[in-house]
Amino acid sequence: MISVFVGTSVDGFIARPNGELDFLPPGGGEPHGYDEFIASVDALVIGRNTFETVLAFPAWPYGDKRVVVLTSRPLDLSAVRGGKVEQMSGPPSDIVAQLAATGAHHLYIDGGITVQRFLRAGLVQRLVITRVPVLIGDGIPLFGALPRDVRLHHVATQHYPSGLLKSEYDVVS
C-alpha cells in the first residue's frame, strides 16, 4: 500500500512559496487520524526539501519510524535526532521495489514533489487530504501537472470542531 496523508490550505497549497507551514494548526490540530495512520506505516518516503523542513522542527516528528529521503546529492544525516533515516535515489518504481525487498510494504509518501512523482508513476493507492480552513493565495501546490486524469473513489470525509476537513480517497487504477 502506498499512501499520502497531507494537510493543505483550502486553495490546495501544502506550504507557502518559501516552504513555511505557519498556516497549519500547531501540533497538527486536534487528533484527526494521523497517529493511527503513522502506526500502520512501515516507512516514510520524503523528498530532500521536506527532510530539511522537518529538521528545523523542535523534535524529530517521525519517532523511530524508518524514513527514506529521496535525493541524488550527498545528505548530512548527523542532524537527525533519534530517527532512522537513510538516503535513496531513482525512479519511484525502483524505490518501491527496494523498500518492498526489505519488508516495507505500507509506504507513506510526503512532500509536494515526491507526492507528484509517485502519483505520475501511478503508484499512489490512497490519498488522505486534510483541508485547513484558510486560503493562503500562493504556495507549493499539492498536485502538479499530470499526464492523465487520476480517478479517485471517495471513501470517507470527516469534519472536526476546528474546521479541519479530512477526506480519504482510493486511487482507481
Residue, then its C-alpha position, 0 to 999 in steps of 0.5 A: m500500500i502506498s499512501v499520502f496523508v497531507g494537510t493543505s490550505v483550502d486553495g490546495f497549497i501544502a506550504r507557502p512559496n518559501g516552504e513555511l507551514d505557519f498556516l497549519p494548526p500547531g501540533g497538527g490540530e486536534p487528533h484527526g487520524y494521523d497517529e493511527f495512520i503513522a502506526s500502520v506505516d512501515a516507512l516514510v518516503i520524503g523528498r530532500n526539501t521536506f527532510e530539511t523542513v522537518l529538521a528545523f522542527p523542535a523534535w524529530p516528528y517521525g519517532d523511530k519510524r524508518v524514513v527514506v529521503l529521496t535525493s541524488r546529492p550527498l545528505d548530512l544525516s548527523a542532524v537527525r535526532g533519534g530517527k532512522v533515516e537513510q538516503m535513496s535515489g531513482p525512479p519511484s518504481d525502483i524505490v518501491a521495489q527496494l523498500a518492498a525487498t526489505g519488508a516495507h510494504h505500507l509506504y507513506i509518501d510526503g512532500g509536494i514533489t515526491v507526492q507528484r512523482f509517485l502519483r505520475a508513476g501511478l503508484v499512489q493507492r490512497l490519498v488522505i487530504t486534510r483541508v485547513p480552513v484558510l486560503i493562503g493565495d500562493g504556495i507549493p501546490l499539492f498536485g502538479a501537472l499530470p499526464r492523465d486524469v487520476r480517478l479517485h473513489h471517495v471513501a470517507t470525509q470527516h469534519y472536526p470542531s476546528g474546521l479541519l476537513k479530512s477526506e480519504y480517497d482510493v486511487v482507481s487504477 
